Amino acid sequence: MNDRHIGPVEVSPPQPGRGRGVVAREDLQPGSLLFVSEPVGSVLEGQLGQQLQPQHLLQHWKTSQQGLSAEDRVKLSLLHRPSSSSSSSSSSSTPPPISFKDFSTSKASSKAKKASAKGFGAAPAKQAGNAAAAAAAAVELTDEQLEAVVACNAYGDDHTDATLTYCRQEQQRSVIGLFPEFSLLNHSCAPNTAAPVLLRDRLLLRTAVVVPAGQELTTSYLSTAGGMPRQQRQQLLQQHYGFVCGCHRCKAEEQAAPDITATLQAMHAFSSSIDAPQLLQLMAAAGDEASTAKLTTLHQQAGKLVQQLEDQLQQHVTEPVVAQWLRASGYDMLALMLRTGEFLAGVKDVAAAKRLAELVRVFAPASEPHLLLLSDSAVRAAEAAAAGGPAPTAPEDTQELRVAQLVRALALRYGEPRDMDLLTTLAGALSASLTPHWLGLIDLDGAMGLQQLMQQLAAAGSAAAGAAGSDGGGSRRKVEMDASQLGQLQ
Ligand SMILES: C[S@@+](CC[C@H](N)C(=O)[O-])C[C@H]1O[C@@H](n2cnc3c(N)ncnc32)[C@H](O)[C@@H]1O
């Protein structure tokens, strides 16, 4: 597989209070590959579901055989920002300007050598005798600085991509690593890049929407917490990354009518009072009256708050995109309402998964939950049609469009496929590799629906792929390198 690759992006000059960021060098269509990033040192893998922390990665680097090379240390030093280091530093919080070229191994290596030639810095005792380490000492971070860099920049996931691991016939694992290009992206609660994908130990990032030249590319640091209200998101970002988010979703939420804020807070308090395992336990015990009564109460109360939010949105919010951002901040409650409703009624709500998918798309576009929910929605619709259910009334609820949306999200995540066979393989792997997800609310068990979905995907052919490319505007874009990488999955 190709090593490091830098696409049509560059590092922006540092701004006070925000530091550096990544910007588009040209107009970008959805699904454009921004870069393939190589990890500093190596990535650490753990058991599926394990919550690997930055300190585990540091420990791994210290104890693993290859450790950190001189070049790795140069790269890490470039990510160091004065404000995140020791309190003794009185320098401004604005980090120095850098470019992606600085992270190429040859550039880092020559920087390490130059530093060595100038005789800067003695090698730390623990690395004495190693010329490269001596060279790196010129840019050596203190332990405290190194910890700050890793805490702020490491990227981890408690499960590797289900579809890719399934296609590769590997076991899903947890993983943590530090990918320098990715770590230069600033945060937004409504990011314009797709959730990153780890393929072996490379991280791939793509755009999720049209991004004009010069616009900053953003990712979400919040994972599932992106579906929480602004107050909770701000607390987490402040606590873990030390900044106050001023993204467009946060601004819109800050300016929202007080009753909307109050409803979102009430929704958050209510949905946090029951977690996914507790909900599943209640459902498992549904035969008993107390559990059914509890589920009914949960459903009714959730329904009331969801309706209250809808009424308030209708009253105060005119822009559909703003309404969607605000709904996304009550994601957990909507999921709770839909799931309990389906369970109590004993029927699947065909539109429910799609509504959830549209909200996940706000804060984690082309993430696995997003794909799973889109897939779930298409499977449910196929099942309903097979059972002779009513035809969809709204044009956006046709199965053709559901499939097109799934194809689009697959293309954002895995790259535009060259042929439908590959797409069908990916979609099949997605469905076949389903395990209960962190949302705890996704359940794809309709084998018949799944089969139909596969057939539809294959039949949709270029029509569906065309719809995938045009959703979000603009023409389709070929990324040959992506296609060849994906080809290796087969
Ligand atoms: C992973 S780094 C991103 C790159 C960083 N800006 C730099 O110059 O190295 C995370 C840090 O960037 C800054 N940052 C990220 N997103 C931000 C945002 N939306 N607003 C302000 N600062 C942000 C914060 O200081 C945060 O701790």
The ligand as a Tripos MOL2 file, in Angstrom:
@<TRIPOS>MOLECULE
LIG
   27    29     1     0     0
SMALL
NO_CHARGES

@<TRIPOS>ATOM
      1 C1         -4.9150   18.6120   17.7360 C.3       1 LIG1
      2 S1         -4.4480   20.2660   17.9220 S.3       1 LIG1
      3 C2         -4.9100   21.0370   16.4210 C.3       1 LIG1
      4 C3         -3.7630   21.7930   15.7830 C.3       1 LIG1
      5 C4         -3.3360   23.0230   16.5270 C.3       1 LIG1
      6 N1         -4.1910   24.1460   16.2000 N.3       1 LIG1
      7 C5         -1.8730   23.3700   16.2640 C.2       1 LIG1
      8 O1         -1.5640   24.5090   15.9290 O.co2     1 LIG1
      9 O2         -1.0280   22.4870   16.4360 O.co2     1 LIG1
     10 C6         -5.6620   20.7440   19.0860 C.3       1 LIG1
     11 C7         -5.5280   22.1460   19.6180 C.3       1 LIG1
     12 O3         -5.8540   23.1070   18.6200 O.3       1 LIG1
     13 C8         -6.6470   24.1640   19.1630 C.3       1 LIG1
     14 N2         -7.9870   24.0850   18.5870 N.ar      1 LIG1
     15 C9         -8.5340   23.0410   17.9220 C.ar      1 LIG1
     16 N3         -9.7600   23.3230   17.5030 N.ar      1 LIG1
     17 C10       -10.0250   24.5720   17.9140 C.ar      1 LIG1
     18 C11       -11.1520   25.4250   17.7890 C.ar      1 LIG1
     19 N4        -12.2570   25.0280   17.1660 N.pl3     1 LIG1
     20 N5        -11.0640   26.6590   18.3400 N.ar      1 LIG1
     21 C12        -9.9430   27.0780   18.9810 C.ar      1 LIG1
     22 N6         -8.8530   26.3070   19.1390 N.ar      1 LIG1
     23 C13        -8.8910   25.0720   18.6100 C.ar      1 LIG1
     24 C14        -6.6960   23.9300   20.6500 C.3       1 LIG1
     25 O4         -5.6410   24.6260   21.2400 O.3       1 LIG1
     26 C15        -6.4580   22.4380   20.7680 C.3       1 LIG1
     27 O5         -5.9110   22.0710   22.0110 O.3       1 LIG1
@<TRIPOS>BOND
     1     1     2 1
     2     2     3 1
     3     2    10 1
     4     3     4 1
     5     4     5 1
     6     5     6 1
     7     5     7 1
     8     7     8 2
     9     7     9 1
    10    10    11 1
    11    11    12 1
    12    11    26 1
    13    12    13 1
    14    13    14 1
    15    13    24 1
    16    14    15 ar
    17    14    23 ar
    18    15    16 ar
    19    16    17 ar
    20    17    18 ar
    21    17    23 ar
    22    18    19 1
    23    18    20 ar
    24    20    21 ar
    25    21    22 ar
    26    22    23 ar
    27    24    25 1
    28    24    26 1
    29    26    27 1
@<TRIPOS>SUBSTRUCTURE
     1 LIG1         1 GROUP 0 **** ****
